[in-house]
Amino acid sequence: MYREKIREYYDHLSRSYRKVADYIMSNYYEVSFMTAAQLAYAVGVDTTTVVRFSQRLGYNGYPELLQDIREQVKTEIYTAYEPQPLSPEDPAGVFRDRIVQEQQNLEQLLVHNPPEHVTAVAAMLARAERIVLIGEGYAEAVAETVAQQFRHRGFSAEYLPNDPVKKAATLINLNSSVLLIGIGATDYGREASRTLEFARARGAATLGIVGSLASPINRTADLIVYAPTDVAGPLPSIVALVAALTGLVQVAAKDNAASVERHLEAFEQAYQFLTQEDVITAIEAARIPDDF
């Protein structure tokens, strides 16, 4: 199968071949309708490169690679519209049931956070000059990751570890320009709730992202985004929490096609400079736009 072949050969491919491979792996549905010339144009290489890339993977030519891609697409379509009956005891059945539960959680995320509520949260994000995130339990890793996402989009954001000394050092500098986001995946959340309570006393705005409405965070924050974490078993899911927070990052960034394109271009220039010294010079890197 083409995916396995790409994985097998990827480390030994030339730069232009890797561009073709990356595009196919990320856009295989679109590629299944493309000629060699159309794929070459989309990637930014010549048609000969696409043909030789196919041969490098062991195919006789592009048509044979294309057929392999189309078979993958056909299989996925049949699976979506004619799913196989699975027993709950089968590994595939267990996997399916978990995905279905996550889907239900995401649907509830939308139901419990209607447009007018999301608009109010967006206004809170827009007013913030600095964002501080704190998570409790399983949500700590989520808080740290989302803080990085906010910084990646140009915001002043930081993750606050659940350590009393570090928290106290940060909390004494809170004011009305700061938004503190507390994240909890379970019914528990006392430490995060206490942090939000102190932040409110300092005049900071507070937002809670909770997986359970029984969480103390729900009773402390100015606004709440409910992202259900319901799953079978003792451990909560973090899928809806991550979806809600990454959605809010996009809302805060006011992403549109132009800004996303500028951001990706700037990121690619920086990455190329850091990893391939022969591709981009320091002078070129300095030209990265600062308005993405």
BELHUQUI-V190597 format. One line per field, one symbol per residue. burial: b if it has 16 or more other ideal C-beta (glycine too) atoms within 10 Angstrom, else e. Layout:
BEGIN
burial=???
END
This chain:
BEGIN
burial=ebeebbeebeeebeebbbbbbebbeeebeebbebebeebbeebebeeebbbbbbebbebeebeebbebbeeeeeeeeeeeeeeeeeeeeeeeeeeeeeeebbeebbeebeeebeeeebeebeebbeebebbbbbbbbbbbebbbbbbebbeebebebbbbebeeeebeebbeebeeebbbbbbbbbebbebbbebbebbbeeebbbbbbbbbeebbbbebbbebbbbbbebeeeebbbbbbbbbbebbbeebbeeeeeeeeebeebeebeeebeeeeeebeeeeeeeeeeeb
END
